[in-house]
Amino acid sequence: MNVSVDVAWKSLNKHGEELCGDKVEVLKTGDSEIVILADGMGSGVKANILATLTSKILATMYLEGAPIEACVETIAKTLPVCKVREVAYATFSILQIFHNGDAYLVEFDNPSCVFVRDGKVVDYPYEERVIEDKVIHLYRFKVQLNDCFVLMSDGVIYAGVGELLNFGWTWDSMAEYTLKCTKETLSASRLAAMLSKACDDLYGQKPGDDTTVAVTRVIERRIVNLFTGPPTQKEDDERVVKDFMRGEGRKVVCGGTSANIVARILHKDIVTSLNYADPNVPPTAAIDGLDLVTEGVLTLGKALNLLRRYEQDEFDEAFFDELDAENGAAKLAKLIIEECTELNMFVGKAVNTAHQNSNLPFDLSIRMNLVDQLKECAEHIGKNVNVKYY
């Protein structure tokens, strides 16, 4: 078993606060992925500092291989205890999923993780430990493909208190809604956006507490191969197409010249779509055996804009409506965001005269600039990216 995980989270700040008192850290080790959600007591600056401290300490120690006892002990000794309530200033959840399918969950005072498997919310047994006077829940289990985990801060289960519901959204109602949404959604980010919106609606768009959901889904490796730009030497056309077609995964070509090269070498026709769904985005085309064929620079630029918004946490239900649009840029961005764990880019370095001011050096060609930004952005949102130049 070699699993990948898809992780996304959304936070709502307490109404009137500029900073969020919850903090999510996502880490990759050689053989696992780790998601940490820390919730600082109170709200605003103080809570933000406490949550940040907690998540950073846990992340650093976990990456160094420290046992959970040492992590909790360090947190307990580092963070002060509230004199009034006599409780520590931050709560946390840590989920670690290994690529071989082993998983490990630690919870301290956060609401329990919602665990969805095979269309059901599952309860799984935990071991209770007391470390530094703190009761910690430890879970060990094996994951399966399509498992879904939702970590949350307590703002989630208090949503709606005093506004729409007398006692807020209970953990059970949250779990039930999560289950309904997992049946409708593919990606962790869509589910996070739906759950976050439900909380926001229950709070009447004025959250009474910092409210965070962190969604982790267990998925197969999904590879997207993208070819753009003709090679510097024309005799390399065949080599780039062979390399591009050889690997497993989806096949995407961006650029008219690149599409012509692929069609010529594979002896296929290019069928241009007459569907102008969006007058601002050039129409797509089709080549038998490829998943997506788009125009080059304009489409890459617009897809990059969508990826940037996603990277900056600006995804909500309206964003996903844009992502589902019938145009080349939306289709490319959707592939990378929702259906890709690994992006292989095959990039020709021939300079397109249309993009080039004769006084500019090659590196400033627009396409190369877009490729660099696309690589950086895809890596930021957790994709493994390989680029090969021709």
C-alpha positions in Angstrom: 0.0 0.0 0.0 1.4 3.4 -0.9 -1.1 6.1 0.0 -1.1 9.9 -0.5 -3.1 12.4 1.5 -5.0 15.4 0.4 -5.1 18.1 3.2 -7.0 21.4 3.3 -8.2 23.6 6.1 -10.4 26.7 6.6 -10.5 29.1 9.5 -13.0 31.7 10.5 -11.8 34.4 12.8 -13.9 35.3 15.8 -16.1 38.2 14.8 -14.2 41.5 15.2 -10.8 39.9 15.5 -8.1 40.4 12.9 -6.0 37.3 13.9 -7.2 33.7 14.3 -6.5 31.9 17.5 -6.3 28.5 15.8 -3.3 27.4 13.8 -2.8 24.5 11.4 0.6 23.1 10.4 1.0 20.5 7.6 4.4 18.7 7.5 5.9 16.1 5.1 8.5 13.6 6.3 10.2 11.0 4.1 7.5 8.4 4.9 4.5 10.3 6.3 2.3 13.4 6.3 1.5 15.2 9.6 -1.4 17.6 10.3 -1.4 19.6 13.5 -4.3 21.8 14.7 -3.7 23.9 17.7 -6.3 26.1 19.4 -5.1 28.9 21.7 -7.4 29.9 24.6 -9.4 33.1 24.1 -9.1 35.0 20.9 -7.1 37.6 19.1 -3.4 38.2 19.4 -2.9 36.2 22.6 -4.7 33.1 21.3 -2.9 33.5 18.0 0.6 33.5 19.7 -0.3 30.5 21.9 -1.7 28.5 19.0 1.3 29.4 16.9 3.8 28.4 19.7 2.0 25.2 20.3 1.9 24.1 16.6 5.5 25.1 16.0 6.8 23.3 19.1 4.9 20.2 18.2 5.9 20.3 14.5 9.6 20.8 15.3 9.7 18.0 17.9 7.7 15.6 15.8 10.0 16.1 12.8 12.9 15.4 15.1 11.2 12.1 16.1 10.4 13.0 19.7 7.8 10.8 21.4 4.4 12.3 22.2 5.2 12.3 25.9 8.2 14.6 25.4 6.1 16.8 23.1 3.2 17.2 25.6 5.7 17.7 28.5 7.4 20.5 26.5 4.0 22.2 25.7 2.9 21.9 29.3 6.1 23.5 30.6 6.3 26.1 27.9 2.7 27.5 28.0 1.4 29.1 31.1 -1.6 27.9 33.0 -4.7 30.2 33.2 -4.9 31.4 36.8 -8.7 31.7 36.7 -9.7 28.5 34.9 -6.5 26.5 35.9 -6.2 25.0 32.4 -3.4 25.1 29.9 -3.7 27.8 27.3 -3.8 25.7 24.1 -5.4 22.4 23.0 -4.3 20.4 20.0 -4.8 17.4 17.6 -2.1 15.7 15.7 -2.8 13.3 12.8 0.1 11.4 11.2 -0.5 9.1 8.2 2.4 7.0 6.9 2.6 6.1 3.3 2.4 2.4 4.2 -1.1 3.0 5.7 -0.3 3.2 9.4 -1.8 6.1 11.2 -1.6 7.8 14.5 -3.8 10.4 16.1 -3.3 12.3 19.3 -5.9 14.6 20.8 -5.7 16.9 23.8 -9.0 18.7 24.7 -10.0 19.4 21.1 -13.3 17.9 19.9 -12.8 14.4 18.6 -11.9 13.8 15.0 -14.7 12.9 12.7 -13.6 9.7 10.9 -15.6 8.7 7.7 -15.0 5.3 6.1 -17.2 3.5 3.5 -20.0 6.0 3.8 -20.2 5.8 7.6 -19.0 7.8 10.6 -16.8 5.3 12.5 -15.8 5.3 16.2 -12.4 3.8 16.8 -10.9 2.9 20.1 -8.3 5.1 21.8 -5.9 4.7 24.7 -6.1 7.3 27.4 -2.8 8.6 28.9 -2.1 11.2 31.5 1.0 13.2 30.8 1.8 16.2 33.0 -1.7 16.0 34.5 -3.2 16.2 31.0 -5.5 13.6 29.6 -4.4 12.6 26.1 -6.3 10.3 23.7 -4.0 8.2 21.5 -5.3 6.3 18.5 -3.4 3.8 16.3 -5.0 2.4 13.2 -4.6 1.4 9.5 -6.0 3.8 6.9 -7.8 2.7 3.7 -8.2 4.5 0.4 -11.0 7.2 0.6 -10.9 7.5 4.4 -11.6 11.0 5.5 -10.7 12.7 8.8 -11.9 16.1 10.0 -10.0 17.7 12.9 -11.7 20.7 14.4 -11.4 23.5 17.0 -14.2 23.9 19.5 -15.6 26.9 17.7 -17.1 24.3 15.3 -19.3 22.6 17.8 -20.3 25.9 19.4 -21.5 27.3 16.1 -25.0 28.7 16.4 -25.1 28.9 20.2 -27.6 31.6 21.0 -28.0 32.5 17.4 -29.9 29.8 15.5 -29.8 26.9 18.0 -30.1 26.8 21.7 -27.1 24.5 22.3 -25.1 24.9 19.2 -24.2 22.4 16.6 -23.4 19.2 18.5 -20.5 16.9 17.5 -23.0 14.4 16.2 -24.8 16.9 13.9 -21.4 18.1 12.7 -20.4 14.4 12.0 -23.7 13.8 10.2 -23.2 16.9 8.0 -19.6 15.9 7.2 -20.9 12.5 6.1 -23.4 14.0 3.8 -20.8 16.4 2.3 -18.2 13.6 1.8 -20.7 11.9 -0.6 -20.9 15.1 -2.7 -17.2 16.1 -2.7 -14.0 14.9 -4.2 -11.3 17.0 -2.6 -10.3 17.9 0.9 -10.5 21.6 0.0 -14.2 21.4 -1.2 -15.2 19.6 2.0 -13.3 22.2 4.1 -15.1 25.0 2.3 -18.5 23.4 2.8 -18.0 22.7 6.5 -16.6 26.2 7.1 -19.5 27.8 5.3 -22.0 25.7 7.4 -20.3 27.0 10.6 -20.3 30.6 9.3 -24.0 30.3 8.4 -24.8 28.9 11.9 -23.0 31.9 13.5 -25.0 34.3 11.2 -21.6 35.3 9.6 -20.4 36.6 13.0 -18.4 33.7 14.5 -18.5 33.7 18.3 -15.2 31.9 18.4 -12.3 31.0 16.2 -13.5 28.1 14.1 -11.2 25.8 12.1 -11.8 22.6 10.2 -8.8 20.6 8.9 -9.7 17.9 6.4 -7.5 15.0 5.4 -8.5 12.5 2.8 -6.6 9.3 1.9 -6.1 9.1 -1.9 -4.2 7.3 -4.5 -1.1 8.9 -6.1 -2.4 11.0 -9.0 0.0 12.1 -11.7 -0.5 15.0 -14.1 1.9 15.5 -17.0 2.0 18.9 -18.6 3.8 19.8 -21.8 4.2 23.4 -22.9 6.5 25.2 -25.3 8.4 23.9 -28.3 12.0 22.6 -27.6 14.9 24.8 -28.5 16.1 22.3 -31.2 13.4 21.1 -33.6 15.1 17.6 -33.6 14.1 17.3 -30.0 10.4 17.3 -30.8 10.1 13.6 -30.9 12.1 13.1 -27.7 9.9 15.5 -25.7 6.7 13.9 -26.9 8.0 10.4 -26.1 9.0 11.4 -22.6 5.7 13.2 -22.1 3.6 10.2 -23.3 5.6 7.5 -21.6 4.7 8.1 -18.0 1.4 7.2 -16.3 -1.2 9.8 -15.4 -3.2 12.6 -17.1 -1.8 14.3 -20.2 -2.2 18.0 -20.7 -0.7 20.2 -23.5 -0.7 24.0 -23.2 0.0 26.0 -26.3 -0.8 25.9 -30.0 2.7 25.1 -31.2 3.1 22.4 -28.5 -0.3 20.8 -29.6 0.8 20.8 -33.2 4.1 19.1 -32.3 2.2 16.4 -30.3 -0.4 15.9 -33.1 2.3 15.6 -35.8 4.4 13.1 -33.9 1.5 10.9 -32.7 -0.2 11.2 -36.2 -3.4 12.5 -34.6 -5.8 15.3 -35.5 -6.4 18.4 -33.5 -10.1 19.1 -33.1 -10.7 22.7 -31.9 -13.7 23.3 -29.6 -16.2 25.9 -30.7 -17.5 26.2 -27.2 -16.6 29.8 -26.1 -17.8 29.3 -22.5 -15.8 32.3 -21.4 -14.8 35.0 -23.9 -11.8 35.9 -21.7 -10.3 32.4 -22.0 -9.2 30.9 -25.4 -11.2 27.8 -26.4 -9.7 24.3 -25.8 -9.0 21.6 -28.4 -8.9 17.8 -28.3 -6.3 15.3 -29.4 -7.1 11.6 -29.1 -5.3 10.1 -26.1 -4.8 13.4 -24.3 -6.9 14.7 -21.4 -6.7 18.4 -22.0 -5.4 20.6 -24.8 -5.4 24.4 -24.2 -3.9 27.6 -25.6 -0.6 28.6 -24.0 0.3 31.8 -22.2 -3.2 33.3 -21.6 -4.6 30.0 -20.3 -1.6 29.3 -18.1 -1.8 32.8 -16.6 -5.5 32.5 -15.8 -5.0 29.0 -14.3 -2.2 30.4 -12.2 -4.5 33.2 -10.9 -6.9 30.5 -9.6 -4.1 28.5 -8.0 -2.8 31.7 -6.3 -6.2 32.4 -4.8 -6.4 28.8 -3.6 -2.9 29.1 -2.2 -3.8 32.2 -0.3 -6.8 30.5 1.3 -9.3 32.4 -0.8 -11.4 29.3 -1.6 -15.1 29.1 -0.8 -18.1 27.7 -2.6 -18.1 30.6 -5.1 -14.4 29.8 -5.9 -15.3 26.1 -6.6 -18.1 27.3 -9.0 -15.4 29.1 -10.9 -13.2 26.0 -10.8 -16.0 24.0 -12.3 -16.3 26.3 -15.3 -16.1 24.9 -18.8 -12.9 26.7 -19.9 -9.3 25.6 -20.3 -7.9 27.7 -17.4 -10.5 26.4 -14.9 -10.0 22.8 -16.1 -6.2 23.0 -15.7 -6.4 24.6 -12.3 -9.0 22.0 -11.2 -6.8 19.2 -12.3 -3.8 20.5 -10.3 -5.8 21.4 -7.2 -8.1 18.4 -7.0 -6.8 15.5 -9.1 -3.0 15.7 -8.7 -0.5 14.6 -6.1 2.5 14.8 -8.6 3.0 17.3 -11.4 5.5 16.5 -14.1 6.2 19.5 -16.4 7.9 19.0 -19.8 9.0 22.5 -20.9 10.4 23.5 -24.2 12.8 26.5 -24.1 12.4 27.8 -27.6 11.4 31.5 -27.4 8.1 32.4 -28.9 8.6 35.5 -30.9 5.1 36.7 -30.0 6.1 36.9 -26.3 9.5 38.3 -26.7 10.7 41.9 -26.7 13.9 41.6 -28.8 15.9 43.4 -26.0 14.9 41.0 -23.3 17.1 38.0 -22.3 15.5 34.6 -22.7 14.7 34.1 -19.0 12.2 36.9 -19.1 10.1 35.2 -21.7 6.6 35.1 -20.4 6.1 31.3 -20.7 9.2 30.5 -18.6 8.2 33.0 -16.0 4.7 31.4 -15.8 6.3 27.9 -15.6 8.4 29.0 -12.7 5.5 30.5 -10.9 3.3 27.5 -11.6 6.0 25.2 -10.1 6.4 27.3 -7.0 2.6 27.6 -6.5 1.9 23.9 -7.0 4.7 23.1 -4.4 3.2 25.5 -1.9 -0.2 23.7 -2.1 1.5 20.4 -1.4 2.1 18.9 -4.9 5.4 17.1 -5.8 6.7 18.9 -8.9 9.3 17.8 -11.4 10.3 20.0 -14.3 12.3 18.8 -17.3 13.6 21.3 -19.9 14.2 20.8 -23.6 
